[in-house]
Amino acid sequence: MTADQLTAIQPSSAVPPAASDLQADIIAGLSSHPRALPCKYFYDERGAALFQKICELPEYYITRTEIDILDRYRAEIASQLGPNIELIGLGTGAGTKTRILVEALHKPAAYIPVDISEKQLRKSSALFRKIFPNLEILPVCADYLQPVTLPSPRHKAARNVVYFPGSTIGNFEPNEALEFLCRIANVSGREGGLLIGVDLQKDQDVIEAAYNDKAGVTAEFNLNLLAHINRETGANFDLSRWQHRAIYNAEAGRIEMYLISETDQTVRIQDREFRFRAGEKILTEHSYKHAPKGFIALARQAGFDFVKLWTDDARLFGVFYFVTASE
């Protein structure tokens, strides 16, 4: 990643990642040591629907806590962001949280959601156009980890504010998180802002329960990644021979989600073969849990000044607001 990748611009009709990109990413991930699969490919149509179910589970505190924070402090957050802003949402999905935010904003100039799930993006954008008929909405279907050129709104905004919810920043390695925050600082620009959701450090049992729910929805979501790969690449993963497991790595400060091979087996993708031993793991996602001071320091390295942190009473989750540092 380079620091200016999000600044490249194409029309808002940008298309989602091609199947050839997915295949190349999957082959590269399965060829690496340890083996890993990119978590961005969780979100095909079924994956997006399963994630919505995960968000409603009693164990999964992340989404409901973030929503509660936004709802409780919406007026204060909107006051900090200011009027007439261009709101750029990265991975905002169904837009549940963004709706709370937009409802509280004073005369926002435009909303630009960037999401990899085309169907969900179309659906949420149509809903927002109905709810906010006077708001210019410019959806971009793209992988925001790759170069993306953002459309230019009709009306000039007072400033850009990037909204990055859901603690997705936890999926980045620390050095990657810093690079990505640098890119966001470039997109925010002069006197711009960043509103970002961050999962905070807490008891290990609470974290592990959130990713190993009793209903098995997260397991289904994880296994659906293999179904997505089969459909897009012609691979022959047998889902019945894989098991979901999420483990908290206390030393690294992150939850790690795996698919574990239950037998010795061989998987074919086009002309490639990948052999797995019983018990061998594929890392499908990791999510770092941050301490507030540590995350503020990270953002400062990327060129942001800390403004405000909103959190729940139990300090499970934080919504941070930063502005681009003055020269």
PyMOL commands that set and color helices and strands:
alter all, ss='L'
color gray80, all
select helices_A, chain A and resi 5-7+19-31+39-42+45-55+61-72+74-81+96-104+118-131+168-171+174-188+204-211+217-233+239-241+292-301
alter helices_A, ss='H'
color red, helices_A
select strands_A, chain A and resi 85-90+110-115+136-137+140-141+159-164+193-199+242-249+254-261+265-269+272-276+281-288+304-311+317-324
alter strands_A, ss='S'
color yellow, strands_A
deselect
rebuild
show_as cartoon
